[in-house]
């Protein structure tokens, strides 16, 4: 729990008490001061809640990222083993796929650069 939440709740409670005293005494200035303190406490409490929510979300994201990093080696190893099994089961198909990818890359790399369209200027 964030300290802003604690302080905000205390201010809110103190503001309510001050407002109640103002109501009993019939003092409008004390009532207004109590309402202002209560509002300030509510805002500070909400600010603390927002900080707690951000902290929790950050901790959760960090935990997910750490788990993904820790398991990435296993995932990569499993994927490599699956590809290797597919290549062993069908070497001709793997060779054709690799050749097709190489051909597509060669086409992309050997394309001539695009020239910008000509600019037409009329001089008057």
N, C-alpha and C positions, 0 to 999 in steps of 0.2 A: 504494500500500500504506500502510495506516495505521500510525502509530508504535506503537500498542497491540499490533499483531500482531508487530512486531519485538521489542518489549520482552517480550511474553508468550512468544514462542518462545525468547528468551534465558533467561528465568526457568525455563521448562520444561526446557531442556537442562541448566541449572545444577542444578536439582532432581534430575534423573536422575543426574547425575554425583555429587552429594552423597549420594544414596541408594545408589549403587554403592560409594562409599567407606565408607559406614556398613555395607553388607553385608560388605565385605572385612574391615573392622575389627571387626565384630560389635558395633558400638555402636548400640543401638536408638534412642537420642535423635537421632543423626545420620541414621539411616534415616527416622525420623518427620519430622525437619526437611526432609529431601530430598523426601519425598512431599508435604509441605505446600507447599513451594516449587514443585514440579512442578504441583500442582493449581492454585495461584494463577496460574502461567504459562499453563496451559491455559485458565483462565477469561478471563484478559486477552487471550489470542490469539483466543478465540471472540468476545469483545466487539469487538475490532478488525475481525474478519471481518464481524460484524453491521453495524458502522459503514460498512465498505466497501460492503456490499450495499445499505444504505439510500442511500448517496451515489450508487451506480450507478443505482439505481431513480429517484432524483430527477433525475439528469442525463438519463436516458432520457425521463422524463415531460416534462421541460422542453423537450427536443428535439422531442418529438411536438407539444407545445402550440405551440412556435414555428413548426413546419412548418404546422400547421393554421391559425395566424393569418396566416402569409405567403400561404397558398393560399386564404384565405376570400374575398378579393375576386374571384378567378377563379371560384370556385364560385358565388358570388352572381350574378356577371355571366352565367355559363352558365345558371343557373336562370331568371334574368330573361329571357334571350333565348329559352329554351324555352317559357316561359309566353306571351311575346309572339307567338311563332310559332303556338301553339295558338289564341290568341284571333284572330289573323288568319285562320287556316284555318277556324275555326268561331265566328263572332261571336255567332250566336244562342244556341248552347250556353253560351258564356261569360256572356252576359247572363242566361240562366236560372239558372246556378249562382250568380252574384253576387246575383241577386234572392232566391234561396232562402236564402243565407247571411244576407242583410239581414233577411228575414222571421223566421228563427230567432233572430237577435239581438234583434229587436224583441219577440218573444214572451218571451224570457228577461228582458229589461229591464222589461217591463210587468207581470210577475207580482206579485200582492200579497204582502206579507210574511207569513210564517207566524206565527200566534199560538201561544203556548205552550198546552198543554192546561190545562183548569181544574184547580185544586187543590181537592180536597175535604177539608174539615177537619170532624172530628166533635168537638164539645165535649161533654164528659160531665158 
